[in-house]
Amino acid sequence: MSSVVKNMVLLILVTLLVIASPKVDCLLLDSCSSDSDCGDGYWCFSCFEGFSGSRCVRSATTNQFKLINNSLPFNKYAYLTTHNSYAIDGEPSHTGVPRVTFTNQEDNVTQQLNNGVRALMLDTYDFDDDVWLCHSTGGKCYDLTAFEPAIDTMREIEAFLSANPSEIVTLILEDYVQAPNGLTKLFNDSGLMKYWFPLSSMPENGQDWPQVSKMVANNQRLIVFTSIKSKQDTEGIAYQWNYMVENQYGDGGMNAGQCSNRAESSPLNDATKALVLVNYFPSVPHRSGACVDNSENLMNMLNTCYGSAGNRWANFVAVDYYKRSDGGGSFQADDMLNGRLLCGCDDVHACAPGSTFGACSPP
């Protein structure tokens, strides 16, 4: 047999072995060269401030409803939240003018929701005779700071809720819309009103929210909060500060060992508000540093805010660049919060359905 034939036979055998060999997915912090090297729920990422090279880090949440149950009140679970969910890297200009403003996320809203984000922070403005999502200043939206008509994002949310009938999405609006019934028209036109969680069902004085299972059964799976108090009466949209406490956002909310309320919020230990939101992101988005912010520092702040909130764990944890971390990141933080809320354990995977509170097994 000639050397050429031998080489061809050897090449064929090697190829067959590669095809026949099962693919072994890399797991947490294993080295990788592309996302395809990593298992489900991971992506290949380089955190230069956290580790060398590229490694598989988490890219999706744990669905606490499927893992444990959905039979508890809505305020007994935690939900990963994206800050300025609409301010997406690479989003093309919709005004014909190059945008000059910050971005806070890399994935579009559909990708965020598919990866387990369940609360979106959106800034709504009057612009171009419509409601737009805008990252601006002074309550005015400009060509330079406009991202897109809000209805485009609302239609993404509607499509997700339609395709996922057991999921609940919360919208937290920094609201600058002054047009009469502007938000009502937006939610009607986008088809979201059929999922609306009504104001009349929202608890007062810190009482528990309805059970998630009942919210799902009633198809009341969209919760919306506005920052404009009058809209609770005029449009039936919940005024955020009647139901939620929130820590300081931006640089002021990132001081180790400190967790105080933002100016609009009641003190964090105000038990008449059943929901707790913890922000952890800098005033100016720091894309490369987000992998460190979203890791151990985030976990430490959640523990600090637990004490400041009167020994209450956060229901919402809001971050920039939510997938960036040095390992488990914001997804592990969400697992920790759900573990604490549901069974008193450090990780939701340590909770067993039907187990007593505090009976933990290694995740």
TORNU-48903 format. One record per residue (C-alpha): x, y, z; residue in three letters; residue number from 1. Coordinates in steps of 0.001 Angstrom, whole numbers. Example, Ala and Ser with C-alpha at 12.3 -4.5 7.8 and 13.67 -1.06 7.14 Angstrom:
<X = 12300&Y = -4500&Z = 7800&residuo = ALA&num = 1>
<X = 13670&Y = -1060&Z = 7140&residuo = SER&num = 2>
END
This chain:
<X = 0&Y = 0&Z = 0&residuo = MET&num = 1>
<X = 1465&Y = 3350&Z = -1013&residuo = SER&num = 2>
<X = 2083&Y = 6081&Z = 1541&residuo = SER&num = 3>
<X = -554&Y = 8245&Z = -160&residuo = VAL&num = 4>
<X = -3204&Y = 5567&Z = 246&residuo = VAL&num = 5>
<X = -2159&Y = 4952&Z = 3855&residuo = LYS&num = 6>
<X = -2499&Y = 8652&Z = 4628&residuo = ASN&num = 7>
<X = -5940&Y = 8762&Z = 3022&residuo = MET&num = 8>
<X = -7104&Y = 5743&Z = 5020&residuo = VAL&num = 9>
<X = -5753&Y = 7303&Z = 8221&residuo = LEU&num = 10>
<X = -7532&Y = 10567&Z = 7493&residuo = LEU&num = 11>
<X = -10823&Y = 8763&Z = 6885&residuo = ILE&num = 12>
<X = -10477&Y = 6818&Z = 10157&residuo = LEU&num = 13>
<X = -9744&Y = 9960&Z = 12150&residuo = VAL&num = 14>
<X = -12725&Y = 11728&Z = 10586&residuo = THR&num = 15>
<X = -15019&Y = 8817&Z = 11434&residuo = LEU&num = 16>
<X = -13772&Y = 8798&Z = 15020&residuo = LEU&num = 17>
<X = -14451&Y = 12525&Z = 15383&residuo = VAL&num = 18>
<X = -17961&Y = 12116&Z = 13974&residuo = ILE&num = 19>
<X = -18707&Y = 9111&Z = 16185&residuo = ALA&num = 20>
<X = -17325&Y = 10638&Z = 19373&residuo = SER&num = 21>
<X = -19966&Y = 12325&Z = 21542&residuo = PRO&num = 22>
<X = -19538&Y = 16065&Z = 21954&residuo = LYS&num = 23>
<X = -18469&Y = 16941&Z = 25499&residuo = VAL&num = 24>
<X = -19765&Y = 20380&Z = 26413&residuo = ASP&num = 25>
<X = -17566&Y = 22571&Z = 28550&residuo = CYS&num = 26>
<X = -19121&Y = 23682&Z = 31834&residuo = LEU&num = 27>
<X = -18575&Y = 26555&Z = 34245&residuo = LEU&num = 28>
<X = -15122&Y = 28169&Z = 33840&residuo = LEU&num = 29>
<X = -13846&Y = 25521&Z = 31452&residuo = ASP&num = 30>
<X = -11685&Y = 26938&Z = 28673&residuo = SER&num = 31>
<X = -13445&Y = 27504&Z = 25353&residuo = CYS&num = 32>
<X = -12985&Y = 29064&Z = 21947&residuo = SER&num = 33>
<X = -16627&Y = 29650&Z = 20984&residuo = SER&num = 34>
<X = -20137&Y = 29431&Z = 22441&residuo = ASP&num = 35>
<X = -20578&Y = 26038&Z = 20787&residuo = SER&num = 36>
<X = -17930&Y = 24626&Z = 23142&residuo = ASP&num = 37>
<X = -20115&Y = 25406&Z = 26148&residuo = CYS&num = 38>
<X = -23146&Y = 23524&Z = 27420&residuo = GLY&num = 39>
<X = -26709&Y = 24815&Z = 27487&residuo = ASP&num = 40>
<X = -27039&Y = 27888&Z = 29661&residuo = GLY&num = 41>
<X = -23409&Y = 28947&Z = 29169&residuo = TYR&num = 42>
<X = -21507&Y = 31144&Z = 26739&residuo = TRP&num = 43>
<X = -17831&Y = 31607&Z = 25925&residuo = CYS&num = 44>
<X = -16603&Y = 34867&Z = 27413&residuo = PHE&num = 45>
<X = -13390&Y = 36692&Z = 28338&residuo = SER&num = 46>
<X = -13358&Y = 38608&Z = 31627&residuo = CYS&num = 47>
<X = -9914&Y = 40161&Z = 31580&residuo = PHE&num = 48>
<X = -10342&Y = 41509&Z = 35113&residuo = GLU&num = 49>
<X = -11484&Y = 38120&Z = 36430&residuo = GLY&num = 50>
<X = -9600&Y = 35358&Z = 34600&residuo = PHE&num = 51>
<X = -7230&Y = 34725&Z = 31723&residuo = SER&num = 52>
<X = -8375&Y = 33521&Z = 28321&residuo = GLY&num = 53>
<X = -11931&Y = 32604&Z = 27364&residuo = SER&num = 54>
<X = -14097&Y = 30470&Z = 29625&residuo = ARG&num = 55>
<X = -17651&Y = 29197&Z = 29791&residuo = CYS&num = 56>
<X = -19759&Y = 31362&Z = 32085&residuo = VAL&num = 57>
<X = -23480&Y = 31265&Z = 32763&residuo = ARG&num = 58>
<X = -25884&Y = 32863&Z = 30301&residuo = SER&num = 59>
<X = -29323&Y = 31897&Z = 31623&residuo = ALA&num = 60>
<X = -31319&Y = 31820&Z = 34832&residuo = THR&num = 61>
<X = -32794&Y = 28869&Z = 36657&residuo = THR&num = 62>
<X = -36585&Y = 28779&Z = 36260&residuo = ASN&num = 63>
<X = -37598&Y = 28701&Z = 39898&residuo = GLN&num = 64>
<X = -41234&Y = 27988&Z = 39039&residuo = PHE&num = 65>
<X = -40368&Y = 24797&Z = 37163&residuo = LYS&num = 66>
<X = -37635&Y = 23719&Z = 39575&residuo = LEU&num = 67>
<X = -39558&Y = 24212&Z = 42829&residuo = ILE&num = 68>
<X = -43120&Y = 25521&Z = 42436&residuo = ASN&num = 69>
<X = -45249&Y = 28469&Z = 41340&residuo = ASN&num = 70>
<X = -47743&Y = 28202&Z = 44176&residuo = SER&num = 71>
<X = -46366&Y = 30982&Z = 46399&residuo = LEU&num = 72>
<X = -47190&Y = 34708&Z = 46263&residuo = PRO&num = 73>
<X = -45411&Y = 36715&Z = 43565&residuo = PHE&num = 74>
<X = -43352&Y = 38543&Z = 46209&residuo = ASN&num = 75>
<X = -41856&Y = 35272&Z = 47484&residuo = LYS&num = 76>
<X = -39625&Y = 34892&Z = 44409&residuo = TYR&num = 77>
<X = -36711&Y = 36803&Z = 42869&residuo = ALA&num = 78>
<X = -36475&Y = 38032&Z = 39288&residuo = TYR&num = 79>
<X = -33413&Y = 39007&Z = 37269&residuo = LEU&num = 80>
<X = -33818&Y = 42573&Z = 36024&residuo = THR&num = 81>
<X = -32002&Y = 44465&Z = 33278&residuo = THR&num = 82>
<X = -31283&Y = 48170&Z = 33730&residuo = HIS&num = 83>
<X = -32122&Y = 50206&Z = 30628&residuo = ASN&num = 84>
<X = -33116&Y = 47008&Z = 28871&residuo = SER&num = 85>
<X = -33695&Y = 48853&Z = 25586&residuo = TYR&num = 86>
<X = -30276&Y = 50606&Z = 25462&residuo = ALA&num = 87>
<X = -28651&Y = 47900&Z = 23366&residuo = ILE&num = 88>
<X = -25198&Y = 47890&Z = 21791&residuo = ASP&num = 89>
<X = -25445&Y = 48086&Z = 18020&residuo = GLY&num = 90>
<X = -29101&Y = 49133&Z = 17932&residuo = GLU&num = 91>
<X = -29429&Y = 51054&Z = 14644&residuo = PRO&num = 92>
<X = -30653&Y = 54628&Z = 14672&residuo = SER&num = 93>
<X = -34386&Y = 54951&Z = 14002&residuo = HIS&num = 94>
<X = -34224&Y = 58720&Z = 13529&residuo = THR&num = 95>
<X = -31647&Y = 58984&Z = 10758&residuo = GLY&num = 96>
<X = -29290&Y = 60752&Z = 13164&residuo = VAL&num = 97>
<X = -26327&Y = 58901&Z = 14729&residuo = PRO&num = 98>
<X = -27054&Y = 58219&Z = 18384&residuo = ARG&num = 99>
<X = -24823&Y = 59805&Z = 21021&residuo = VAL&num = 100>
<X = -25654&Y = 58226&Z = 24371&residuo = THR&num = 101>
<X = -24784&Y = 55285&Z = 26616&residuo = PHE&num = 102>
<X = -25790&Y = 51658&Z = 26151&residuo = THR&num = 103>
<X = -26367&Y = 49184&Z = 28981&residuo = ASN&num = 104>
<X = -27062&Y = 45794&Z = 27386&residuo = GLN&num = 105>
<X = -25806&Y = 43615&Z = 24535&residuo = GLU&num = 106>
<X = -28809&Y = 41356&Z = 23905&residuo = ASP&num = 107>
<X = -32100&Y = 42503&Z = 22462&residuo = ASN&num = 108>
<X = -35182&Y = 42279&Z = 24662&residuo = VAL&num = 109>
<X = -36308&Y = 38969&Z = 23185&residuo = THR&num = 110>
<X = -32918&Y = 37417&Z = 23952&residuo = GLN&num = 111>
<X = -33012&Y = 38843&Z = 27463&residuo = GLN&num = 112>
<X = -36405&Y = 37276&Z = 28116&residuo = LEU&num = 113>
<X = -35388&Y = 33949&Z = 26579&residuo = ASN&num = 114>
<X = -32383&Y = 33866&Z = 28923&residuo = ASN&num = 115>
<X = -34586&Y = 34303&Z = 31981&residuo = GLY&num = 116>
<X = -34734&Y = 38055&Z = 32557&residuo = VAL&num = 117>
<X = -38177&Y = 38710&Z = 34010&residuo = ARG&num = 118>
<X = -38169&Y = 42442&Z = 34746&residuo = ALA&num = 119>
<X = -37275&Y = 45230&Z = 32331&residuo = LEU&num = 120>
<X = -36399&Y = 48815&Z = 33248&residuo = MET&num = 121>
<X = -37554&Y = 51089&Z = 30436&residuo = LEU&num = 122>
<X = -37418&Y = 54880&Z = 30014&residuo = ASP&num = 123>
<X = -40528&Y = 56155&Z = 28209&residuo = THR&num = 124>
<X = -40720&Y = 59591&Z = 26561&residuo = TYR&num = 125>
<X = -42921&Y = 61680&Z = 24297&residuo = ASP&num = 126>
<X = -41078&Y = 61927&Z = 20981&residuo = PHE&num = 127>
<X = -42050&Y = 62349&Z = 17351&residuo = ASP&num = 128>
<X = -45785&Y = 62282&Z = 18249&residuo = ASP&num = 129>
<X = -45420&Y = 58852&Z = 19829&residuo = ASP&num = 130>
<X = -43982&Y = 57065&Z = 22871&residuo = VAL&num = 131>
<X = -40293&Y = 56232&Z = 22486&residuo = TRP&num = 132>
<X = -37622&Y = 54542&Z = 24561&residuo = LEU&num = 133>
<X = -34888&Y = 57057&Z = 25103&residuo = CYS&num = 134>
<X = -31730&Y = 57471&Z = 27183&residuo = HIS&num = 135>
<X = -31804&Y = 61205&Z = 27686&residuo = SER&num = 136>
<X = -31771&Y = 64025&Z = 30223&residuo = THR&num = 137>
<X = -34113&Y = 66697&Z = 31491&residuo = GLY&num = 138>
<X = -37226&Y = 64733&Z = 30623&residuo = GLY&num = 139>
<X = -36789&Y = 65385&Z = 26891&residuo = LYS&num = 140>
<X = -35947&Y = 62922&Z = 24141&residuo = CYS&num = 141>
<X = -33836&Y = 63966&Z = 21163&residuo = TYR&num = 142>
<X = -32730&Y = 62424&Z = 17876&residuo = ASP&num = 143>
<X = -29320&Y = 61878&Z = 19459&residuo = LEU&num = 144>
<X = -30693&Y = 59985&Z = 22458&residuo = THR&num = 145>
<X = -33689&Y = 58085&Z = 21021&residuo = ALA&num = 146>
<X = -33479&Y = 54292&Z = 20702&residuo = PHE&num = 147>
<X = -36757&Y = 53136&Z = 19199&residuo = GLU&num = 148>
<X = -40548&Y = 53520&Z = 19291&residuo = PRO&num = 149>
<X = -41692&Y = 51826&Z = 22478&residuo = ALA&num = 150>
<X = -44252&Y = 49749&Z = 20598&residuo = ILE&num = 151>
<X = -41436&Y = 47752&Z = 18966&residuo = ASP&num = 152>
<X = -40209&Y = 46565&Z = 22374&residuo = THR&num = 153>
<X = -43770&Y = 46022&Z = 23628&residuo = MET&num = 154>
<X = -44445&Y = 43748&Z = 20669&residuo = ARG&num = 155>
<X = -41373&Y = 41699&Z = 21575&residuo = GLU&num = 156>
<X = -42763&Y = 41331&Z = 25098&residuo = ILE&num = 157>
<X = -46185&Y = 40380&Z = 23760&residuo = GLU&num = 158>
<X = -44645&Y = 37721&Z = 21529&residuo = ALA&num = 159>
<X = -42747&Y = 36272&Z = 24487&residuo = PHE&num = 160>
<X = -45804&Y = 36166&Z = 26742&residuo = LEU&num = 161>
<X = -47843&Y = 34572&Z = 23966&residuo = SER&num = 162>
<X = -45209&Y = 31860&Z = 23429&residuo = ALA&num = 163>
<X = -44614&Y = 31278&Z = 27170&residuo = ASN&num = 164>
<X = -48016&Y = 31059&Z = 28884&residuo = PRO&num = 165>
<X = -46631&Y = 30273&Z = 32345&residuo = SER&num = 166>
<X = -44236&Y = 33253&Z = 32557&residuo = GLU&num = 167>
<X = -44726&Y = 36684&Z = 34153&residuo = ILE&num = 168>
<X = -42942&Y = 39876&Z = 33066&residuo = VAL&num = 169>
<X = -42614&Y = 43076&Z = 35092&residuo = THR&num = 170>
<X = -42038&Y = 46484&Z = 33518&residuo = LEU&num = 171>
<X = -40560&Y = 49276&Z = 35633&residuo = ILE&num = 172>
<X = -41008&Y = 52546&Z = 33764&residuo = LEU&num = 173>
<X = -38996&Y = 55696&Z = 34313&residuo = GLU&num = 174>
<X = -41837&Y = 57614&Z = 32796&residuo = ASP&num = 175>
<X = -41685&Y = 61002&Z = 31069&residuo = TYR&num = 176>
<X = -44783&Y = 60570&Z = 28899&residuo = VAL&num = 177>
<X = -47141&Y = 63531&Z = 29318&residuo = GLN&num = 178>
<X = -49496&Y = 62826&Z = 26410&residuo = ALA&num = 179>
<X = -52962&Y = 62023&Z = 27852&residuo = PRO&num = 180>
<X = -53406&Y = 58238&Z = 27998&residuo = ASN&num = 181>
<X = -50186&Y = 57841&Z = 26041&residuo = GLY&num = 182>
<X = -49183&Y = 54654&Z = 27846&residuo = LEU&num = 183>
<X = -52694&Y = 53236&Z = 27718&residuo = THR&num = 184>
<X = -52664&Y = 53611&Z = 23929&residuo = LYS&num = 185>
<X = -49218&Y = 51992&Z = 23775&residuo = LEU&num = 186>
<X = -50318&Y = 48920&Z = 25714&residuo = PHE&num = 187>
<X = -53548&Y = 48617&Z = 23746&residuo = ASN&num = 188>
<X = -51853&Y = 48965&Z = 20369&residuo = ASP&num = 189>
<X = -49199&Y = 46369&Z = 21254&residuo = SER&num = 190>
<X = -51717&Y = 43751&Z = 22348&residuo = GLY&num = 191>
<X = -50418&Y = 43643&Z = 25922&residuo = LEU&num = 192>
<X = -53629&Y = 44615&Z = 27688&residuo = MET&num = 193>
<X = -54887&Y = 41025&Z = 27550&residuo = LYS&num = 194>
<X = -52088&Y = 40106&Z = 29994&residuo = TYR&num = 195>
<X = -52596&Y = 43102&Z = 32291&residuo = TRP&num = 196>
<X = -52353&Y = 42524&Z = 36030&residuo = PHE&num = 197>
<X = -55029&Y = 44878&Z = 37408&residuo = PRO&num = 198>
<X = -54387&Y = 47563&Z = 39960&residuo = LEU&num = 199>
<X = -57330&Y = 46284&Z = 41997&residuo = SER&num = 200>
<X = -55450&Y = 43025&Z = 42663&residuo = SER&num = 201>
<X = -52284&Y = 44693&Z = 43925&residuo = MET&num = 202>
<X = -51910&Y = 44382&Z = 47707&residuo = PRO&num = 203>
<X = -51653&Y = 47352&Z = 50037&residuo = GLU&num = 204>
<X = -49749&Y = 47801&Z = 53280&residuo = ASN&num = 205>
<X = -47155&Y = 45142&Z = 52560&residuo = GLY&num = 206>
<X = -49525&Y = 42221&Z = 52232&residuo = GLN&num = 207>
<X = -48608&Y = 39285&Z = 50029&residuo = ASP&num = 208>
<X = -49276&Y = 39441&Z = 46316&residuo = TRP&num = 209>
<X = -51497&Y = 36817&Z = 44666&residuo = PRO&num = 210>
<X = -50005&Y = 33400&Z = 44045&residuo = GLN&num = 211>
<X = -48052&Y = 33081&Z = 40821&residuo = VAL&num = 212>
<X = -50152&Y = 30049&Z = 39846&residuo = SER&num = 213>
<X = -53337&Y = 32132&Z = 40092&residuo = LYS&num = 214>
<X = -51822&Y = 34985&Z = 38108&residuo = MET&num = 215>
<X = -50929&Y = 32494&Z = 35395&residuo = VAL&num = 216>
<X = -54352&Y = 30834&Z = 35486&residuo = ALA&num = 217>
<X = -56027&Y = 34240&Z = 35103&residuo = ASN&num = 218>
<X = -53564&Y = 35220&Z = 32336&residuo = ASN&num = 219>
<X = -52647&Y = 38317&Z = 34368&residuo = GLN&num = 220>
<X = -48972&Y = 38039&Z = 33558&residuo = ARG&num = 221>
<X = -47825&Y = 41601&Z = 32883&residuo = LEU&num = 222>
<X = -47099&Y = 43863&Z = 35853&residuo = ILE&num = 223>
<X = -46408&Y = 47515&Z = 35053&residuo = VAL&num = 224>
<X = -45132&Y = 50257&Z = 37342&residuo = PHE&num = 225>
<X = -44818&Y = 53937&Z = 36476&residuo = THR&num = 226>
<X = -42822&Y = 56696&Z = 38160&residuo = SER&num = 227>
<X = -45670&Y = 59216&Z = 37657&residuo = ILE&num = 228>
<X = -48034&Y = 59127&Z = 40626&residuo = LYS&num = 229>
<X = -51069&Y = 60609&Z = 38872&residuo = SER&num = 230>
<X = -51221&Y = 57778&Z = 36345&residuo = LYS&num = 231>
<X = -52402&Y = 55380&Z = 39024&residuo = GLN&num = 232>
<X = -55670&Y = 57317&Z = 39031&residuo = ASP&num = 233>
<X = -55843&Y = 58449&Z = 35395&residuo = THR&num = 234>
<X = -54639&Y = 55297&Z = 33599&residuo = GLU&num = 235>
<X = -54778&Y = 52552&Z = 36201&residuo = GLY&num = 236>
<X = -51004&Y = 52040&Z = 36110&residuo = ILE&num = 237>
<X = -49431&Y = 51283&Z = 39471&residuo = ALA&num = 238>
<X = -47282&Y = 54021&Z = 40994&residuo = TYR&num = 239>
<X = -44044&Y = 52210&Z = 41749&residuo = GLN&num = 240>
<X = -43393&Y = 53778&Z = 45139&residuo = TRP&num = 241>
<X = -46731&Y = 52618&Z = 46532&residuo = ASN&num = 242>
<X = -45588&Y = 49003&Z = 46202&residuo = TYR&num = 243>
<X = -41811&Y = 48819&Z = 46135&residuo = MET&num = 244>
<X = -38671&Y = 50008&Z = 47903&residuo = VAL&num = 245>
<X = -35445&Y = 50479&Z = 45975&residuo = GLU&num = 246>
<X = -31848&Y = 51246&Z = 46855&residuo = ASN&num = 247>
<X = -29748&Y = 54044&Z = 45388&residuo = GLN&num = 248>
<X = -28825&Y = 53528&Z = 41745&residuo = TYR&num = 249>
<X = -25506&Y = 54326&Z = 40069&residuo = GLY&num = 250>
<X = -22208&Y = 54892&Z = 41835&residuo = ASP&num = 251>
<X = -24004&Y = 55745&Z = 45073&residuo = GLY&num = 252>
<X = -25438&Y = 52244&Z = 45210&residuo = GLY&num = 253>
<X = -22083&Y = 50488&Z = 44794&residuo = MET&num = 254>
<X = -20337&Y = 51479&Z = 48032&residuo = ASN&num = 255>
<X = -19351&Y = 48254&Z = 49797&residuo = ALA&num = 256>
<X = -21180&Y = 47730&Z = 53063&residuo = GLY&num = 257>
<X = -23752&Y = 50466&Z = 52416&residuo = GLN&num = 258>
<X = -27300&Y = 50160&Z = 51086&residuo = CYS&num = 259>
<X = -29665&Y = 53110&Z = 51377&residuo = SER&num = 260>
<X = -32878&Y = 53989&Z = 49582&residuo = ASN&num = 261>
<X = -33004&Y = 56224&Z = 46524&residuo = ARG&num = 262>
<X = -34702&Y = 59570&Z = 47056&residuo = ALA&num = 263>
<X = -38089&Y = 58591&Z = 45604&residuo = GLU&num = 264>
<X = -38341&Y = 55391&Z = 47626&residuo = SER&num = 265>
<X = -39446&Y = 54839&Z = 51189&residuo = SER&num = 266>
<X = -36715&Y = 53556&Z = 53513&residuo = PRO&num = 267>
<X = -35710&Y = 50043&Z = 52543&residuo = LEU&num = 268>
<X = -37087&Y = 48627&Z = 55790&residuo = ASN&num = 269>
<X = -40578&Y = 50003&Z = 55103&residuo = ASP&num = 270>
<X = -42569&Y = 46786&Z = 55439&residuo = ALA&num = 271>
<X = -45701&Y = 48401&Z = 53998&residuo = THR&num = 272>
<X = -44110&Y = 47847&Z = 50570&residuo = LYS&num = 273>
<X = -43984&Y = 44124&Z = 49746&residuo = ALA&num = 274>
<X = -41411&Y = 44312&Z = 46923&residuo = LEU&num = 275>
<X = -37675&Y = 45057&Z = 47211&residuo = VAL&num = 276>
<X = -35496&Y = 46104&Z = 44269&residuo = LEU&num = 277>
<X = -31700&Y = 46224&Z = 44451&residuo = VAL&num = 278>
<X = -29761&Y = 48161&Z = 41814&residuo = ASN&num = 279>
<X = -26099&Y = 47352&Z = 41199&residuo = TYR&num = 280>
<X = -24572&Y = 49214&Z = 38269&residuo = PHE&num = 281>
<X = -22364&Y = 52316&Z = 37884&residuo = PRO&num = 282>
<X = -23590&Y = 55767&Z = 36881&residuo = SER&num = 283>
<X = -21675&Y = 55471&Z = 33602&residuo = VAL&num = 284>
<X = -21964&Y = 51984&Z = 32062&residuo = PRO&num = 285>
<X = -18655&Y = 50106&Z = 32178&residuo = HIS&num = 286>
<X = -18848&Y = 47265&Z = 29692&residuo = ARG&num = 287>
<X = -15483&Y = 45666&Z = 30417&residuo = SER&num = 288>
<X = -15869&Y = 46028&Z = 34181&residuo = GLY&num = 289>
<X = -19375&Y = 44577&Z = 34290&residuo = ALA&num = 290>
<X = -18020&Y = 41037&Z = 34632&residuo = CYS&num = 291>
<X = -16528&Y = 41983&Z = 38003&residuo = VAL&num = 292>
<X = -19486&Y = 44125&Z = 39106&residuo = ASP&num = 293>
<X = -21907&Y = 41272&Z = 38355&residuo = ASN&num = 294>
<X = -19992&Y = 38689&Z = 40369&residuo = SER&num = 295>
<X = -18810&Y = 38638&Z = 44002&residuo = GLU&num = 296>
<X = -19408&Y = 42367&Z = 44459&residuo = ASN&num = 297>
<X = -23055&Y = 41934&Z = 43482&residuo = LEU&num = 298>
<X = -23515&Y = 39045&Z = 45899&residuo = MET&num = 299>
<X = -21990&Y = 41088&Z = 48708&residuo = ASN&num = 300>
<X = -24337&Y = 44004&Z = 48018&residuo = MET&num = 301>
<X = -27385&Y = 41738&Z = 48047&residuo = LEU&num = 302>
<X = -26382&Y = 40552&Z = 51504&residuo = ASN&num = 303>
<X = -25842&Y = 44137&Z = 52673&residuo = THR&num = 304>
<X = -29223&Y = 45233&Z = 51326&residuo = CYS&num = 305>
<X = -30892&Y = 42274&Z = 53043&residuo = TYR&num = 306>
<X = -29987&Y = 43808&Z = 56378&residuo = GLY&num = 307>
<X = -30933&Y = 47346&Z = 55308&residuo = SER&num = 308>
<X = -34336&Y = 46111&Z = 54111&residuo = ALA&num = 309>
<X = -35245&Y = 44709&Z = 57525&residuo = GLY&num = 310>
<X = -33997&Y = 41196&Z = 56766&residuo = ASN&num = 311>
<X = -35850&Y = 40974&Z = 53470&residuo = ARG&num = 312>
<X = -34219&Y = 39528&Z = 50360&residuo = TRP&num = 313>
<X = -34524&Y = 41393&Z = 47076&residuo = ALA&num = 314>
<X = -37276&Y = 40421&Z = 44650&residuo = ASN&num = 315>
<X = -35602&Y = 42245&Z = 41772&residuo = PHE&num = 316>
<X = -31871&Y = 42596&Z = 41111&residuo = VAL&num = 317>
<X = -31027&Y = 45098&Z = 38354&residuo = ALA&num = 318>
<X = -27725&Y = 45074&Z = 36471&residuo = VAL&num = 319>
<X = -26027&Y = 46297&Z = 33301&residuo = ASP&num = 320>
<X = -24648&Y = 43796&Z = 30750&residuo = TYR&num = 321>
<X = -26438&Y = 41012&Z = 32562&residuo = TYR&num = 322>
<X = -24530&Y = 38086&Z = 30965&residuo = LYS&num = 323>
<X = -21064&Y = 39392&Z = 31799&residuo = ARG&num = 324>
<X = -19446&Y = 37785&Z = 34842&residuo = SER&num = 325>
<X = -16462&Y = 35812&Z = 36084&residuo = ASP&num = 326>
<X = -18595&Y = 32691&Z = 36470&residuo = GLY&num = 327>
<X = -22169&Y = 32512&Z = 37743&residuo = GLY&num = 328>
<X = -22765&Y = 36252&Z = 37788&residuo = GLY&num = 329>
<X = -26244&Y = 37749&Z = 37973&residuo = SER&num = 330>
<X = -27714&Y = 34295&Z = 37322&residuo = PHE&num = 331>
<X = -26059&Y = 32891&Z = 40432&residuo = GLN&num = 332>
<X = -27239&Y = 35949&Z = 42356&residuo = ALA&num = 333>
<X = -30786&Y = 35175&Z = 41233&residuo = ASP&num = 334>
<X = -30329&Y = 31535&Z = 42306&residuo = ASP&num = 335>
<X = -29101&Y = 32696&Z = 45710&residuo = MET&num = 336>
<X = -32063&Y = 35035&Z = 46193&residuo = LEU&num = 337>
<X = -34580&Y = 32374&Z = 45224&residuo = ASN&num = 338>
<X = -32861&Y = 29875&Z = 47482&residuo = GLY&num = 339>
<X = -33088&Y = 32294&Z = 50391&residuo = ARG&num = 340>
<X = -36691&Y = 33226&Z = 49659&residuo = LEU&num = 341>
<X = -38024&Y = 29743&Z = 48986&residuo = LEU&num = 342>
<X = -36186&Y = 27519&Z = 51459&residuo = CYS&num = 343>
<X = -33590&Y = 29552&Z = 53340&residuo = GLY&num = 344>
<X = -30716&Y = 27953&Z = 51422&residuo = CYS&num = 345>
<X = -27780&Y = 29545&Z = 49606&residuo = ASP&num = 346>
<X = -28916&Y = 28273&Z = 46209&residuo = ASP&num = 347>
<X = -32332&Y = 27464&Z = 44783&residuo = VAL&num = 348>
<X = -30953&Y = 24125&Z = 43585&residuo = HIS&num = 349>
<X = -30543&Y = 23149&Z = 47240&residuo = ALA&num = 350>
<X = -34298&Y = 23495&Z = 47771&residuo = CYS&num = 351>
<X = -36324&Y = 20330&Z = 47482&residuo = ALA&num = 352>
<X = -40031&Y = 20516&Z = 46612&residuo = PRO&num = 353>
<X = -41968&Y = 19934&Z = 49805&residuo = GLY&num = 354>
<X = -38925&Y = 20249&Z = 52060&residuo = SER&num = 355>
<X = -39040&Y = 22230&Z = 55258&residuo = THR&num = 356>
<X = -37580&Y = 25726&Z = 55301&residuo = PHE&num = 357>
<X = -33871&Y = 25536&Z = 56000&residuo = GLY&num = 358>
<X = -33521&Y = 21886&Z = 54956&residuo = ALA&num = 359>
<X = -30797&Y = 22295&Z = 52372&residuo = CYS&num = 360>
<X = -28926&Y = 19852&Z = 50211&residuo = SER&num = 361>
<X = -25779&Y = 20636&Z = 48213&residuo = PRO&num = 362>
<X = -26781&Y = 22210&Z = 44837&residuo = PRO&num = 363>
END
